Amino acid sequence: QKGSGALQGLKPARAQQGTNNNDDASRRTFRPYHALAVPRGPHPLGSSNAEGKSGRPTTAMLRNIPNKYTQNSLLEEIHDEGFIDTYDFFYLPMDVHNRANVGYAFINFLDPNDFERFSAAFTDYVFQKHPSLKIARVSPAHIQGLVENLRHFSNRAVTWSRNSQYRPIVRYQGVHRDLCELLAELPMSTKEEATGSSDPP
């Protein structure tokens, strides 16, 4: 399956040893965050280029999402538009205090052609499940590709949130997986270690 071999170098955040207790506590505390907290390069774990190895972007940032959308309802609408089984990573950041999304989402496509198709379909798109005056916009995300997104979120507190609706999700080896569970199952590697900071994603 696409992307499976490249994941072997990742190390689950919970398995790291020798970290400071205060740092661990900070990472485990999931605080509400705001729409300005967008992942931006350069990121210490990898490239921040808006293009993948093919020279074309695969990770899209969907903006101007009505705040009533949940992870499930937004994915349902994306699927209804013809994008089921085309992606391997999805994340809709939530403000846990207000229990609403913060207006944008990230989705990584398996094929750059699907990124382009998604961009065409959702640019100026009018959302259906929760009608709003907001008009959708699509742009390449600052972090590109499945592996780079997994690295970025490996130590983020949101990854370990008790509410699965707040966590990024992954389709790994063709199966819809929760990122928290997937990171816990990934093999350890002495060559490469996924690290991060305690600040919100």
N, C-alpha and C positions, 0 to 999 in steps of 0.2 A: 504494500500500500504506500501511497505517496506520503513522504515525511517521516515514516517510521524509523528509517535507519539513522536519520539526522538527530533523533532524539536521544540516542544512547549516551551522549556526553553530558546530559543534564543531571544534576543532583538535587533531590528533593530538599526543600528548605528545612523541613523538620529534622532531617537526618544530620545536619551540620553539627559539629562538636566544637566545644571551646568558645562559644559565643558568650558575650556578656549577658548576665541575667536581665539587666535593665534594657538592653537592646531587644532581647527576646520578648519581654513584656510589652515593649513599644510596638513590635511587629504584630503581636497577637491582638492588640487593641484596635478594633476597626472603628474609626471615627468618621462622622459625616464629612463629605468633602464637596467641593463646588465645581461648577462647570469650567472654571479656569484651570483646574488640575488635570491638564491634558498631558499625556506622555510626550516629551520632547527630546530630540537629540541634541548634542551627542550623548548616547547612553553608554555607561562604562562596560556593558556586557557585549556590545556589538554595534554593527552599523546602524546609523539612524537615517540612512538614505531612503528616499521615498520610492526606491526601485529595488526589486529583487535581483537575484542572480541572473535572470533572463534579461535584465535591463528594463523590465516593465513592472509596475506595481501590482501587488496582489492583495494588500491590506487596505481596506477602505475605511474612512471615517464618515459616518452618516450623521449629519447635523440637523438641528431644528426639529427634533423629535418631540411631539407632544408629551408632557410630563406624566400623563396617565398610563402610558405604555409600560408594560412589564416585559421581562425577558421573554416569556412565553408568547404574549400577544404580538410583540414585534416580530419574533421569529415566524409566527404563523402568517403574518402579513408578507414577510419576505418570501416565505415558501409559496404563498398564493400567487406571487408575481413571477414564479418560475425559477426559484433559486434553491430549491431543496436539493440536498446532496451535492452542493457545489462548493462548500466551505469547510474548513477544519478548525476555525477559531471564531468565537463570538463573545463580545463583552458589552453589556449595557450598564455603565456606571450608575449607581443609585445613591441618592441622599437618604441615609437611613433615618435621619431625624424627621424628614417630611414624608418618607416612604414614597418617593417619586424619583423617576429618572432625572438626570441632570441635563438632558437634551441632546446627547450624542451617543453613538455606539461605534464599535470597531468590529469589522468582520474580515477575516482572511480567506481568500478564495484559493482553491486548488490550482486554478488555471487563470493566467492573466486575462484571457479572453472573457472569463466570467466577471472579473473585476470591471472590465470595460463595459460589458453588458449591464452590470449592476449600476454603474455610474450613469449610463444613458437612461436606464429605467427610473432611477430614483432622484435624478437631478430635476428640480421643479415638481417633484412628486407631491400629491395631496394625500395625506394619510387617511385611511378609510375606517379603521376600527375605533379610533378616537378622533373625530373630525376637529379640525383646528384651522386657524388662519395661518399657521406656520407652513412654510413651503420648504421641502427637503432640499438639502445640498449634499453633495458627495465630493470628497477630495482624497488623495492618497494620505494615509496615516504617516506619522513621523517614524513609527516603528513598523518594519516590513517583515512579513513571513511568520510562519508558525513557530519556528525555533526561537526567533528573537522575541516574540510575544511571550512565550513560555518563560524565557530567561527574565524578562522584565517583571513578570508577575510571580516568580518563584518565591520571593521573600516579602511580597506585599501582604499586608494584614487582610485585605479583602479576599485573598485566596483561601483563607482559613475561616471566613465568616460562617457562622452556624446556619445562616439562611442561604440555601443553594441558589436562590434567585438573585443574590448579590454577587455571586462568584462568576468569573469567566467560565465558559464551557468550551469543550473541545470535541471534535469528531476525530478519534484516533483509531487508525486501522479500520475505518468504516463504521465505527460504533460511536454513538453519542455519549461522551464521557464528561464527568465533572472534573474540572482542573485539579481540585484538591485531591481527589482520589487518584487521578493519573500521576501527579507528582509523587505521591506516596509509593506508587508501584514502579516508578522508573528505576533502572539499575544505577548503582553508584558508579562513579568514575573518578579515578585519581588524576586524570589528565585535565579535566575541565570541571569547574565548580561554579554553579550558578549563585551569584551573590546579588544583594540589593540593599536598599535603604529602608528606613522605617517610615519615610514620608508617604503620603497617599499617592495612588497611581495617577 
